Amino acid sequence: MQEKTLADFPLQAYDKLRYADTDRQGHVNNATFATFLETGRVEFIYHREAPLLAEGHSFVIASMHINFIREIHWPGRVEIGTGITKIGNSSVGVYQQLFQGDICVASAETVIVQVSDQTARPAPLTEAARASLQRWFISPED
């Protein structure tokens, strides 16, 4: 996917950097990048106006690939751009970028799957969830 600006993303969130996020080298630890990405995903999964989860269901990560482009430095904040790239029967493709200031510091492609809480098996997305997801679609070529 082509690198984008934060304004290109239909969903935007942020996290404040904590001193505890840093490592011995003085920059934010790479493992913390996954937590920032989670913040962006939670923003649409539990969206106030259009939550995605059907009763008795959860989302799990099926795959995640993070490209570490630059270091993040404390103090400050990280901006999170999130868009939907694919809507399957029970799965959702998510593309995200992390920014510090106007600089892209990481990108990630994640597939999440809705599963039944009782069976832990994939469960189809509702039509309402599909409609919400479609609003947040982002094109690879934009």
Backbone torsions as a table, in degrees:
resi	resn	phi	psi	omega
1	MET	NA	140.7	179.6
2	GLN	-69.8	138.0	178.5
3	GLU	-61.9	139.1	-175.0
4	LYS	-121.4	172.3	170.7
5	THR	-96.3	163.0	179.2
6	LEU	-57.5	-37.5	-178.8
7	ALA	-63.9	-20.6	179.4
8	ASP	-72.2	-16.9	-173.2
9	PHE	-90.7	135.3	179.1
10	PRO	-71.6	-22.3	178.6
11	LEU	-122.6	131.6	-179.7
12	GLN	-134.7	140.2	178.8
13	ALA	-144.4	176.7	175.3
14	TYR	-149.9	158.5	171.7
15	ASP	-130.6	140.7	173.5
16	LYS	-80.1	134.7	177.4
17	LEU	-74.6	137.0	177.6
18	ARG	-109.4	150.1	176.7
19	TYR	-56.7	-36.3	-179.4
20	ALA	-64.3	-15.6	178.0
21	ASP	-75.4	-13.9	-174.3
22	THR	-86.6	160.2	176.9
23	ASP	-116.5	-172.1	-175.9
24	ARG	-61.9	-23.8	179.6
25	GLN	-81.4	-5.2	177.2
26	GLY	86.9	8.1	175.7
27	HIS	-120.2	169.2	-178.0
28	VAL	-66.8	131.4	-178.5
29	ASN	-62.6	140.3	-178.4
30	ASN	-57.1	-33.9	-179.9
31	ALA	-62.5	-28.5	-179.4
32	THR	-69.8	-23.8	178.1
33	PHE	-57.2	-39.7	179.6
34	ALA	-63.1	-34.6	177.4
35	THR	-67.6	-40.7	176.7
36	PHE	-61.5	-43.0	179.0
37	LEU	-62.9	-38.4	176.9
38	GLU	-59.0	-42.0	178.1
39	THR	-54.8	-44.6	178.9
40	GLY	-64.4	-40.5	179.3
41	ARG	-68.1	-42.0	-179.5
42	VAL	-60.6	-33.1	179.7
43	GLU	-58.7	-35.9	179.4
44	PHE	-95.2	-30.6	179.0
45	ILE	-63.1	-41.7	-178.8
46	TYR	-109.6	32.0	-178.6
47	HIS	-53.6	132.7	-176.6
48	ARG	-57.3	-42.0	-175.1
49	GLU	-84.7	-25.9	-174.7
50	ALA	-150.6	69.6	179.0
51	PRO	-62.4	144.9	-174.7
52	LEU	-87.8	-31.7	-170.8
53	LEU	-71.4	130.7	170.0
54	ALA	-79.0	152.4	179.1
55	GLU	-54.3	134.8	178.0
56	GLY	78.8	19.0	-178.6
57	HIS	-130.6	160.9	177.4
58	SER	-140.4	164.9	170.9
59	PHE	-107.3	139.1	174.4
60	VAL	-123.9	155.0	176.8
61	ILE	-85.5	123.5	175.6
62	ALA	-90.3	-36.6	176.5
63	SER	-156.3	152.3	177.5
64	MET	-150.0	130.0	176.1
65	HIS	-127.0	119.9	-179.3
66	ILE	-110.0	129.7	171.8
67	ASN	-101.1	114.9	178.3
68	PHE	-87.5	111.0	-173.4
69	ILE	-96.8	-45.2	-179.5
70	ARG	-144.7	164.7	176.0
71	GLU	-76.0	154.0	170.6
72	ILE	-108.8	134.9	-178.0
73	HIS	-115.3	138.6	174.6
74	TRP	-85.5	147.4	-0.2
75	PRO	-86.2	175.2	178.0
76	GLY	140.3	-151.8	177.5
77	ARG	-146.4	162.6	177.3
78	VAL	-118.4	133.8	177.2
79	GLU	-96.4	143.1	-175.7
80	ILE	-123.9	118.1	174.5
81	GLY	-101.8	133.2	-176.5
82	THR	-134.4	137.7	174.6
83	GLY	-145.9	158.2	179.4
84	ILE	-95.6	133.1	-179.5
85	THR	-110.9	-20.6	-176.9
86	LYS	-156.3	140.0	175.3
87	ILE	-123.5	112.0	178.8
88	GLY	-99.6	-164.9	178.6
89	ASN	-64.3	-49.4	179.2
90	SER	-127.1	-2.6	-174.6
91	SER	-112.6	158.6	179.9
92	VAL	-136.5	127.3	173.2
93	GLY	-88.9	131.3	-176.1
94	VAL	-125.2	131.3	173.0
95	TYR	-114.9	133.9	-178.7
96	GLN	-138.2	152.6	169.7
97	GLN	-132.7	146.5	174.6
98	LEU	-107.0	141.2	-179.1
99	PHE	-130.6	142.0	165.5
100	GLN	-119.1	113.8	-167.8
101	GLY	67.0	-135.6	178.3
102	ASP	-95.2	7.5	-174.7
103	ILE	-96.3	126.4	174.7
104	CYS	-74.6	124.2	-178.2
105	VAL	-108.2	-16.3	178.6
106	ALA	-164.3	155.2	171.3
107	SER	-133.7	156.3	-177.8
108	ALA	-149.7	143.1	171.9
109	GLU	-118.8	124.9	-175.1
110	THR	-131.1	143.6	170.7
111	VAL	-116.5	123.4	175.1
112	ILE	-111.7	150.2	-177.8
113	VAL	-128.3	132.2	173.9
114	GLN	-79.4	129.5	179.7
115	VAL	-126.0	154.6	174.4
116	SER	-73.7	133.9	177.1
117	ASP	-66.4	-26.7	-178.7
118	GLN	-80.1	-40.2	-173.8
119	THR	-106.7	-16.2	-174.4
120	ALA	61.2	21.6	177.7
121	ARG	-102.5	153.7	177.4
122	PRO	-55.4	142.4	179.9
123	ALA	-131.7	137.2	-177.2
124	PRO	-59.1	144.7	174.1
125	LEU	-70.8	146.7	176.8
126	THR	-75.3	162.3	176.3
127	GLU	-63.2	-36.6	177.4
128	ALA	-63.3	-41.3	178.0
129	ALA	-64.0	-42.4	178.7
130	ARG	-60.3	-41.9	179.4
131	ALA	-63.8	-42.3	177.7
132	SER	-63.2	-46.2	-178.7
133	LEU	-61.1	-39.0	-179.1
134	GLN	-60.2	-33.7	179.2
135	ARG	-63.2	-26.7	-174.0
136	TRP	-104.7	17.8	-178.3
137	PHE	-67.2	142.4	177.4
138	ILE	-130.1	133.9	-177.4
139	SER	-86.2	140.5	178.9
140	PRO	-63.0	-28.4	-174.5
141	GLU	-89.4	-13.3	-177.5
142	ASP	-63.6	NA	NA
